Amino acid sequence: MMSLSHLLKKWRMQTQLLLGQRDAALRTLDDMLASQPSDSHARASRAHIRAQAGDSAGALADYAHLTSQADATAAHWFNQGFLQEASGLVQEAEQSFRRALALDGQLDRAWFGLGLVLIRLGRLDDAIAALERNTQLQPMSPHAWYELARIHERRSNPEEVVRIIRHLQGFEPSFASRLARETGVDLKAPAS
């Protein structure tokens, strides 16, 4: 159970964030964690604020602490993977995304992140599988479709690129137009 003092600090931190006082909120979180290092909500909040402030190293340290705990959540692993990928730590990010998915196989963002990491690692068949899983979970999100089309473009498979662009035209026409421009695909050609 949370002490009254800790609860008051939590409210103060939330108020500071509402007022745009990020540095003050970070100091309050530091104080909260000094008195209760096991407060995973405070640590996750601090990691999030640090990441937003551009302190990737600090955020990654917080996520490393969170993911070392027995009660680490899929969200903790996903957020760590997201920051690792953004920091160029792609092999570490792959492991974090896979841990997130082991805890929650329906976490569409982790499938997308895994797909991006696998692209960067040059493992395109695995990337396709991850991105296709993301499209099954989030069929109306254009991002995985876009990445799938780019893989098929790299593999000189224009028929698949056209199929994806036509699919995107049904719900994201601006994304479809952008993809058509970027790939140079001729949409006037008959569908195969």
C-alpha positions in Angstrom: 0.0 0.0 0.0 1.2 3.5 -0.9 2.0 5.8 2.0 0.2 9.2 2.3 3.6 10.9 1.7 4.2 8.9 -1.4 0.7 9.5 -2.7 1.1 13.3 -2.1 4.4 13.2 -4.1 2.6 11.4 -6.9 -0.1 14.1 -7.1 2.5 16.8 -7.0 4.3 15.2 -9.9 1.1 14.9 -11.9 0.3 18.5 -11.2 3.8 19.6 -12.2 3.4 17.7 -15.5 0.0 19.4 -16.1 1.6 22.7 -15.6 4.5 21.9 -17.9 7.1 21.8 -15.2 9.0 18.7 -16.5 12.2 19.4 -14.5 10.3 19.8 -11.3 8.3 16.6 -12.0 11.6 14.7 -12.6 12.9 15.9 -9.3 9.7 14.7 -7.6 10.1 11.3 -9.3 13.7 11.1 -8.2 12.5 11.8 -4.6 9.8 9.2 -4.9 12.3 6.6 -6.2 14.8 7.5 -3.4 12.2 6.6 -0.8 10.5 3.7 -2.7 12.9 2.3 -5.4 10.4 -0.5 -6.2 7.7 1.9 -7.4 7.5 0.7 -11.0 4.9 3.3 -11.9 7.2 6.1 -10.8 10.2 4.5 -12.6 8.2 4.1 -15.8 6.9 7.7 -15.6 10.5 8.9 -15.1 11.7 6.8 -18.1 8.9 8.3 -20.3 9.7 11.9 -19.2 13.4 11.3 -19.7 12.8 9.9 -23.2 10.6 12.9 -24.1 13.3 15.2 -22.9 15.9 13.5 -25.1 17.7 11.7 -22.3 17.7 8.3 -23.9 20.5 7.0 -21.7 18.6 7.9 -18.6 15.4 6.4 -20.0 17.1 3.2 -21.0 18.6 2.9 -17.5 15.1 3.1 -16.0 13.7 0.6 -18.5 16.7 -1.8 -17.8 15.7 -1.6 -14.1 12.1 -2.2 -14.9 12.8 -5.2 -17.2 15.1 -6.8 -14.7 12.1 -7.2 -12.3 10.0 -10.3 -12.2 6.8 -8.2 -12.7 8.1 -6.5 -15.9 5.2 -5.9 -18.3 5.1 -6.2 -22.1 4.8 -2.4 -22.2 8.1 -2.1 -20.3 9.8 -4.4 -22.8 8.3 -2.6 -25.7 9.3 0.8 -24.5 12.8 -0.4 -23.9 12.9 -1.9 -27.4 11.6 1.3 -29.0 14.4 3.4 -27.3 17.0 0.8 -28.1 16.0 0.8 -31.8 16.0 4.6 -31.9 19.5 4.5 -30.3 20.8 2.1 -32.9 20.9 -0.9 -30.5 19.0 -3.1 -33.0 20.1 -6.5 -31.7 19.1 -5.5 -28.2 15.8 -4.0 -29.5 15.0 -7.3 -31.2 15.3 -9.1 -27.9 13.2 -6.6 -26.1 10.4 -6.7 -28.7 10.5 -10.5 -28.6 10.2 -10.4 -24.8 7.3 -8.0 -25.1 5.6 -10.4 -27.5 6.3 -13.4 -25.3 4.3 -11.6 -22.6 1.6 -10.2 -25.0 1.4 -11.7 -28.5 -1.3 -9.2 -29.4 0.9 -6.2 -28.9 0.7 -4.8 -32.4 3.3 -2.1 -31.8 5.8 -4.7 -30.8 5.2 -6.6 -34.0 5.8 -3.4 -35.9 8.9 -2.6 -34.0 10.3 -6.1 -34.4 9.6 -5.8 -38.2 11.6 -2.5 -38.4 14.5 -4.0 -36.4 14.6 -7.1 -38.6 14.7 -4.8 -41.7 17.7 -3.0 -40.3 19.3 -6.4 -39.6 18.7 -7.5 -43.2 16.4 -10.4 -42.2 13.7 -9.5 -44.7 11.7 -12.8 -44.6 11.4 -12.5 -40.8 10.5 -8.8 -41.2 7.7 -9.6 -43.6 6.3 -12.2 -41.1 6.4 -9.6 -38.3 4.9 -6.8 -40.4 2.2 -9.1 -41.7 1.3 -10.0 -38.1 1.0 -6.3 -37.4 -1.3 -5.8 -40.3 -3.5 -8.6 -39.0 -3.8 -6.9 -35.6 -4.0 -3.3 -37.0 -5.4 -3.7 -40.6 -6.2 0.0 -40.9 -2.7 1.3 -39.9 -0.8 2.2 -43.0 2.7 2.0 -41.5 3.3 -1.7 -41.7 1.8 -1.8 -45.2 4.2 0.9 -46.2 7.2 -1.1 -44.9 6.0 -4.3 -46.5 5.8 -2.4 -49.9 9.3 -1.1 -49.4 10.6 -4.6 -48.8 8.8 -5.9 -51.9 10.3 -2.9 -53.9 13.8 -3.9 -52.7 13.1 -7.4 -53.8 12.0 -6.3 -57.3 8.5 -7.5 -56.8 6.4 -4.7 -58.3 3.2 -6.7 -58.5 3.1 -7.0 -54.7 3.9 -3.2 -54.4 1.0 -2.4 -56.6 -1.3 -4.8 -54.6 -0.3 -3.0 -51.4 -0.8 0.5 -52.8 -4.2 -0.4 -54.2 -5.1 -1.9 -50.8 -4.0 1.4 -49.1 -6.1 3.4 -51.5 -9.1 1.9 -49.9 -8.5 3.6 -46.5 -5.3 5.8 -46.7 -5.3 7.3 -50.2 -2.7 10.0 -49.2 -0.3 7.2 -48.0 -1.0 5.2 -51.1 -0.2 8.3 -53.3 3.0 8.9 -51.4 4.1 5.3 -51.7 3.3 5.3 -55.5 5.5 8.4 -55.9 8.3 7.0 -53.9 8.4 3.7 -55.6 7.6 5.0 -59.1 5.0 2.3 -59.5 2.6 2.7 -62.5 -0.9 2.3 -61.1 -2.4 2.6 -64.5 -0.9 -0.7 -65.5 -3.5 -3.6 -65.3 -3.5 -5.5 -62.1 -2.1 -9.0 -62.2 
